[in-house]
Amino acid sequence: MRIACPICGERDRREFYVKGAALERPVEEAGLEAWHAHVNLRENPAGIMAELWYHEMGCGSWLTVTRNTATHEVLKVELASESGLGGAV
Amino acid sequence: MRIAGKGLATGSKTVNFTFNGRHLMGLEGDTLASALLANDIHLVGRSFKYHRPRGILTAGSEEPNALVTLGTGAVQDPNIRATTQALYEGLEARSQNCWPSVEHDILAVNNLAAPFFGAGFYYKTFMWPAAFWEKLYEPMIRRAAGLGALSAEADTDVYEKAYAFCDLLVVGSGPAGLMAALTGARAGADVLLLEEDSRLGGRLLVEQEEIDGKPAAVWLQEVLAELGSLENVRLMARTAVTGAYDQGTYGALEQVGHHEMRRHSLKGSHRPRECFWRIAAKHCILAAGAIERPVAFRNNDRPGVMMASAVRAYLNRWGVAPGERVTLFANNDDAHRTARDLAKAGVHLAAVIDSRHDAPESDLYPVMRGAQICNTGGGKRLESITVRSVRGEEKIQTDCLAMSGGWNPSVHLTCHLNARPVWRRDLLAFVPSSDAVPGMQAVGACNGVFSTQGALNEGAAAAASVLDALGLQGARAEVPVAEDVPYQIAPLWAVPGKGRAWLDFQNDVTVKDVTQAATENFRSVEHMKRYTTQGMATDQGKNSNVAALAVLADVTERSIPETGTTTFRPPFVPVSIGAMGAGAVDQGFKPQRFLTSHAASEERGASQLEVGLWYRAAYFPKQGETNWRQSCDREVMLVRRAVGICDVSTLGKIDIQGPDAAKLLDFVYTNSFSTLKQGRVRYGLMLREDGFVMDDGTCARLGDQHYVMTTTTAAAGEVMAHLEFVAQVLRPDWDVRFTSVTEQWAQFAVAGPKSRELLNGLLDQPIDSDSWPFMACGEISVMGIKGRLFRISFSGEEAYELALPAGYGDSLFRSLLARAEALGGGAYGMEALNVLRIEKGFITHAEINGTVTAHDLGMAGMLSKKKDFIGKAMAHRPGLVDAERMQMIGLKPIGAVKELSAGAHLFAPEDPVERVHDQGYVTSVGFSPEFGQMIALGFLKRGANRIGDEIRLVDHMRGIDTLCEVVEPVFYDPEGERCRG
């Protein structure tokens, strides 16, 4: 599998570490239900999913990869810093 | 026997080899199989379960019977197919799965016990008496399992891995593949043509036919010459494509050195044995051909029974006739080409038996139409066949039977991404479903198009569509004219009758087994496969899948498509693990990281400890010390009484700078760092987002917007990734930059009451306790070299950590050691470091084990209430602050046994030692010379409230069972006065 890092170009999957679903971080006061869901609960789609990948053997960028988990097609790769996952500060 | 003038290797030089110790000769270009057949050797092995005599069945990598072991010792190679092994001078091969010899095999008695070895026998046997399983049955089964054996010596072969990229990957070099490659290459596409065989050409190396009015062999030479001359074409023989993967990725195994004796030159250079390729292809054309399938009939497994296409391959390609009185059994026209070729070469055809009433006849040999073979005779070699027809049954003398049940397109790669092939009733075969693998097209025989003309047409057409997709213009190659005979076949899967008829030769699975599986209600093809083990041998069912499916369909009264099919998975041919893991041997697998102090440590005979990839000195034995404890105890005391030097460079160091550096620290640490003054260090705790402790460390503020964070050695990489995650994903608007400087600074702990005295003899500017109080930090210099000094302590004594750029590490270490020794101290290693910190109750990743919270560690006070930080919300979940949780405590032995061990579990003395009564566990232990006994840290339910209690410590693995006193998790200088010196 290859992922097109926006900075390095197409690289072998093994240069990356996958963290999991790309989710927005709740605010501190969001309540335990929201936090529990953020940390522990996951959809498991047989289809399109956004994931966070870390180019640890490359440029060190965190990337948001939109991928079809059934066909393995990679639809989009962008720098995670542009994905707005930090939640309200 | 060899037929003079036949075969592609005519006039080649002779090659000497041995088989089962017997010296034999073959010709260059032979495979081991063709050379054995030329020497009239048919018996090559014994079958898996029944130890029946077996011979060479095929001429390809699908061979199920002729598996041999090559070589001995470190280069011993089991389960090598004789049909694909190139013959080389000095080759040594021997039969497998037989003892004492293939001629006389003791376990042939298994054949008599056949009724007990039917499908699923292992579910019904070896059960009673239960005690016999471990002592008798399992060892027996282990000895009998498998075919070839490994030598148990380390593999001395060298393997490589490589990567390739291309516009068009063509798999297979028969007419379809060659036409595709030619078409693509002429238009300028970057073409990679891979061929599993040692020569390119596919069936063109065997079939006696014409292309464009000239012999196929001539056309082949011309095409290969043209392809070989083009710069945009790479031709690779001996390279089997093993798997199709996502995004146009293909795996391939190149057998670089299998066709020659291993060379170990004086220079020690090794030709790699194999190379595993990972190929990224924009487009792929699969021209993998087809594999002929056997017919199942009674005793169809005798040496001398071979595939019809293999017989004519041995004849036409290698000039070998596998028998002198050959018979043929078929249900299709194609097989008759074998009879025709044999007859033309002067080999006697005793009979051609065809199950079809309208089979073609010939003046070259007698044809029995509408007839079937219902038995064979002979022991270690075929001697006769029994033919059943309207006339009744008759026996025919024969020493070689060429059989054919038709052809199976090689669809394997098309199934690797989970597509199922499609049944074609007209072909009586499965063909690939379209779009089975994105970017791959199947052409020619593997697509169910069996004529040469059809193959050429499809290859050209597929390449043309690839060129369109690539946007390449150019004249398309003209497709030559070749034979276009229709494929005529009638169903014939198994000949009815008594006795065992083989389907899977390698796993010894018969028609009876499949029938029995269905009777026992294993009716789905997936169940039948696993219950009978049909299709589970190294040939992956290439010779048996379709026939077994047909038998199952018949017995369960369903059609073949209704019964379904099992799928194929990579690899297409067996791949050695050495090739898959090329380069990952010894240091290639586990690189070694050394400290700048390593050489000096080695000189002093330090015992090295592997900490991840790092090597750290565990202790420095002095003259006369014979046990590590002597060294460790001495080193602990020299730190407490004088001064010790320890290399602590392995701890992660992250340099953080920028206007928002303090914000980042406040966000990742539980406690506040924006309040840290310049020139000060603070201890910090880091949580995971789920509220559990991730790491601890110190962070020093060296400048207004400049910090250096330390992490534990174990978590350095993890923390770095975490910081990147926070900065890039969660807070991309913050202006902060950081980088790992772990390897840039050599850092040494200088610890003990004489540490300041030592430093003041070394630093350019002396320090005192007022200007450098506990937890101070700043820039210093040694002999004009700028460095950093941190007054922090992991030992609990007055201590510092001195850092200089790594290039000075070795000489700094030696200088520090000399000065320490002059003050009555010296070097200390990991063992002593660990005892010192346990005495102080300082935690490491022995305590931070992923299940521990700040509350458990007694650090709840470090969770700031004023700011958000990673893990804050989840850390306050009721379950993480529950008073019933296991909390950190100290332990001292008070029972008769004074030994403690990490990993031991804790029980109330009055409770039985059972899991439900488990109260906690021990995380760290050490012998404290200060207290003259072992001490430990651990976690105990409600530990904070049980100080002074007695607790029972049990370690089943090491046989320790003793009483302890629960104490505060700090043994030495609880007020922390000594480090503030």
HADDOCK unambig.tbl for C-alpha pairs under 7 A between the chains (distance, minus, plus):
assign (segid A and resid 1 and name CA) (segid B and resid 246 and name CA) 6.08 0.50 0.50
assign (segid A and resid 1 and name CA) (segid B and resid 247 and name CA) 6.45 0.50 0.50
assign (segid A and resid 28 and name CA) (segid B and resid 868 and name CA) 6.38 0.50 0.50
assign (segid A and resid 28 and name CA) (segid B and resid 873 and name CA) 6.09 0.50 0.50
assign (segid A and resid 35 and name CA) (segid B and resid 874 and name CA) 6.81 0.50 0.50
assign (segid A and resid 39 and name CA) (segid B and resid 690 and name CA) 6.19 0.50 0.50
assign (segid A and resid 62 and name CA) (segid B and resid 725 and name CA) 6.66 0.50 0.50
assign (segid A and resid 62 and name CA) (segid B and resid 728 and name CA) 6.69 0.50 0.50
assign (segid A and resid 62 and name CA) (segid B and resid 729 and name CA) 6.98 0.50 0.50
assign (segid A and resid 72 and name CA) (segid B and resid 246 and name CA) 6.77 0.50 0.50
assign (segid A and resid 80 and name CA) (segid B and resid 728 and name CA) 6.69 0.50 0.50
assign (segid A and resid 80 and name CA) (segid B and resid 729 and name CA) 5.37 0.50 0.50
assign (segid A and resid 81 and name CA) (segid B and resid 728 and name CA) 4.91 0.50 0.50
assign (segid A and resid 81 and name CA) (segid B and resid 729 and name CA) 4.84 0.50 0.50
assign (segid A and resid 81 and name CA) (segid B and resid 732 and name CA) 5.33 0.50 0.50
assign (segid A and resid 85 and name CA) (segid B and resid 729 and name CA) 6.13 0.50 0.50
assign (segid A and resid 85 and name CA) (segid B and resid 730 and name CA) 5.82 0.50 0.50
assign (segid A and resid 86 and name CA) (segid B and resid 729 and name CA) 6.23 0.50 0.50
assign (segid A and resid 86 and name CA) (segid B and resid 730 and name CA) 3.62 0.50 0.50
assign (segid A and resid 86 and name CA) (segid B and resid 731 and name CA) 5.86 0.50 0.50
